[in-house]
């Protein structure tokens, strides 16, 4: 699990300092050693070692990328220019872009380093159209024949548009990804949102449009067979849906949002009830 190249180790102790699990200590030779029962495989020791002396979990420093400086203004502009896209080109994303999106997900952070998220992609527009038609027809049938159903209550203000055949749910998107978490995930309520936030910003950097699909999430909950269609494993719960694809619209500038309330706590006031 844990190897140290004694020729490269400079005995700086940074790996020990940054180990949040307190799994590392120096031995009598001032070489870091690990308590594997404490390690939760975050790889911080590999990442922080300035001399590249540490390998862990079968990962070696020579296979890692160097960390580069980033332009904070460019990152901020990327965040500011992100918009929900609801108009897409009717084409499949290139395999190069699709593979980059999928591969990036290996680096999204999770609570407790719990790397068991499941991502179900529809990465072919023909398959997406079949899925879209199935869901939309299911919705039309239920909204028409059972106006008091749970689906009808959930989709109330969209009922007329859906029945008329408009693709209100999927917005004509050629692709979607559904993220699911195990039922016992320690941070299952937040990990999927973190993952999709990273996914969205990376997609934005490649000029790929995205849209958080709340109606798609509702469909996942209300139409159980969709889990099987999307090959979501037993013991996993679908958490959220994101649409994506080549945008058929281009925004010219950022918006000017109303600011959120932000406070700075300048002193600690303990109120005794």
Secondary structure, 3 states (H helix, E strand, C coil): CEEECCCCCCCCCHHHHCCCCCCEEECCCCCEEECCCCCCCCCHHHHHCCCCCEEECCECHHHCCCCCCCCHHHHHHHHHHCCECCCECCCCCCHHHHHHHHHHHHHCCCHHHCCCCEEEEECCHHHHHHHHHHHHHHHHHHHHHCCCCHHHHHCHHHHHHHHCCCCCCCCCCCEEEEEEEECCCCCCCCHHHHHHHHHHHHHHHCCEEEEECHHHHHHHHHCCHHHHHCCCCCCEEEEEEEEEEEECCCCCCCCCCCCCCCCCCCCCCCCCC
